[in-house]
Amino acid sequence: MRRVGAIVNVGSTSHPYYLSLILEGVWGFPSVEFEEWALLENDTPILLFLEHRGTRGVWAAAQVVEKFPNTFPVSYWFKNPYSRPFQFRLRYTLPERVDHESLDAVKPVTIPELRDRGFSKRGGWEIAVFADRYPNRYEVFEAIKSALLERNSSGKSTIPS
């Protein structure tokens, strides 16, 4: 079985896309290749990279619970309103909700820590897919996910390995 994970850049908690993430899930960004979206299936672990209260890093963990085709325009995407063919609904596992108050309690994996674990993206990026024998190695994703879970552990884990 192929191991796959992804880090999705959702911008800032003050950006309109952040609200859509909570309400609608992740849309297939038009600039991302179809093959990358196709790798994501139900139960794929997802980490959310965002800026919250001035700190950029990985703040949340989730899993894909539904993947479905959606070619309708996204009403609040003005430049290019059409998504790639998939939309993904997520189940948040850390925190269990991604509102501001819940994120305030999270200790994120910051940009310098991401670099220390072998992940570095510059400029505008939307998603990084990690898989066995893929440019982004799954082991790097797993190290980032483990760091997020360990520092936010309250003695009980609700996040599957």
Legacy VTK file of the C-alpha trace (Angstrom):
# vtk DataFile Version 3.0
C-alpha trace
ASCII
DATASET POLYDATA
POINTS 161 float
0.000 0.000 0.000
1.356 3.397 -0.977
1.841 5.873 1.857
0.591 9.355 0.984
0.176 12.573 2.951
-0.103 16.251 2.096
0.504 19.691 3.530
-2.051 22.218 2.308
-1.244 25.927 2.510
-4.438 27.709 3.499
-2.864 31.148 3.804
-3.922 33.081 6.859
-6.741 32.734 9.348
-7.704 36.260 8.268
-8.065 35.233 4.582
-11.485 34.323 3.064
-10.159 30.901 1.984
-9.756 29.972 5.640
-13.521 30.282 6.212
-14.213 28.177 3.115
-11.893 25.498 4.499
-14.032 25.256 7.622
-17.340 25.296 5.747
-16.555 23.447 2.522
-13.257 21.605 2.783
-10.329 21.831 0.382
-10.869 22.711 -3.271
-8.561 21.488 -6.023
-6.368 24.515 -6.716
-6.138 25.133 -10.483
-2.341 25.511 -10.401
-1.763 22.028 -8.941
-1.325 19.113 -11.304
-4.208 16.632 -11.545
-1.861 13.736 -10.696
-1.131 15.240 -7.282
-4.815 15.626 -6.427
-5.474 12.094 -7.681
-3.064 10.684 -5.072
-5.254 11.951 -2.226
-7.934 9.451 -1.220
-10.187 8.908 1.777
-8.168 8.551 4.999
-5.163 10.421 3.558
-3.593 12.436 6.393
-3.454 16.189 5.763
-1.525 18.877 7.628
-2.616 22.501 7.377
0.036 25.161 6.934
-1.230 28.624 7.770
-0.491 31.907 9.451
-2.275 32.417 12.749
-1.623 35.335 15.074
1.529 36.233 13.110
3.150 32.774 13.179
3.416 30.665 10.030
3.678 26.896 10.270
1.746 23.643 10.490
-1.118 24.277 12.904
-3.587 21.464 12.309
-3.974 17.822 11.322
-6.882 16.275 9.458
-7.898 13.331 7.305
-9.702 13.236 3.990
-13.179 11.823 4.630
-14.736 12.554 1.261
-13.323 13.154 -2.207
-15.717 14.045 -4.978
-15.705 15.686 -8.396
-16.676 19.332 -8.457
-16.268 21.442 -11.573
-18.563 24.297 -10.568
-16.983 27.736 -10.167
-15.916 28.774 -6.664
-17.907 31.944 -6.006
-15.158 33.777 -4.079
-12.267 32.859 -6.401
-12.167 35.907 -8.638
-9.029 35.354 -10.721
-9.746 31.791 -11.881
-13.032 30.521 -10.368
-12.741 26.913 -11.545
-11.160 24.302 -9.324
-9.438 21.136 -10.369
-11.915 18.310 -10.591
-11.877 17.358 -6.903
-13.115 18.798 -3.668
-12.144 17.240 -0.344
-13.993 17.257 2.945
-11.794 16.917 5.999
-12.186 15.590 9.525
-10.016 17.665 11.826
-8.127 15.699 14.427
-5.826 18.335 15.925
-7.487 20.486 16.950
-10.908 18.935 16.489
-12.188 22.304 15.225
-10.124 24.858 13.334
-11.689 28.028 14.706
-9.461 30.782 16.130
-10.020 29.780 19.744
-9.035 26.152 19.086
-5.946 27.184 17.116
-4.895 29.491 19.969
-4.279 26.371 22.068
-2.057 24.674 19.439
1.742 24.712 19.469
2.561 24.766 15.728
5.544 23.360 13.866
7.116 26.612 12.657
8.967 27.322 9.411
12.479 26.845 10.901
11.349 23.519 12.386
9.872 22.445 9.049
13.237 23.164 7.403
15.015 21.170 10.138
12.793 18.194 9.238
13.575 18.469 5.531
10.647 20.521 4.215
11.109 23.890 2.604
8.831 25.766 0.211
9.404 29.289 -0.990
7.066 31.757 -2.628
3.453 30.984 -3.358
2.638 27.303 -2.990
-0.644 25.555 -2.376
-0.013 21.896 -1.669
2.906 19.564 -1.108
2.139 15.880 -1.629
4.376 13.338 0.101
4.571 9.707 -0.996
6.977 6.804 -1.309
9.297 7.369 -4.276
7.925 10.885 -4.812
9.875 14.164 -4.818
8.622 14.874 -1.280
9.415 11.749 0.742
6.679 10.409 3.025
9.184 10.140 5.900
9.476 13.949 5.926
5.687 14.284 6.208
5.628 11.705 9.009
8.346 13.578 10.952
6.366 16.835 10.738
3.110 15.142 11.731
4.808 13.413 14.681
6.289 16.707 15.895
2.870 18.388 15.795
1.179 15.525 17.642
3.877 15.135 20.289
3.980 18.797 21.283
0.167 18.970 21.456
-0.395 15.647 23.191
-2.506 15.733 26.316
-1.759 12.137 27.163
-4.410 10.740 24.818
-4.230 10.654 21.070
-7.235 10.977 18.800
-5.143 10.936 15.657
-4.519 7.675 13.838
-0.974 6.802 12.896
LINES 1 162
161 0 1 2 3 4 5 6 7 8 9 10 11 12 13 14 15 16 17 18 19 20 21 22 23 24 25 26 27 28 29 30 31 32 33 34 35 36 37 38 39 40 41 42 43 44 45 46 47 48 49 50 51 52 53 54 55 56 57 58 59 60 61 62 63 64 65 66 67 68 69 70 71 72 73 74 75 76 77 78 79 80 81 82 83 84 85 86 87 88 89 90 91 92 93 94 95 96 97 98 99 100 101 102 103 104 105 106 107 108 109 110 111 112 113 114 115 116 117 118 119 120 121 122 123 124 125 126 127 128 129 130 131 132 133 134 135 136 137 138 139 140 141 142 143 144 145 146 147 148 149 150 151 152 153 154 155 156 157 158 159 160
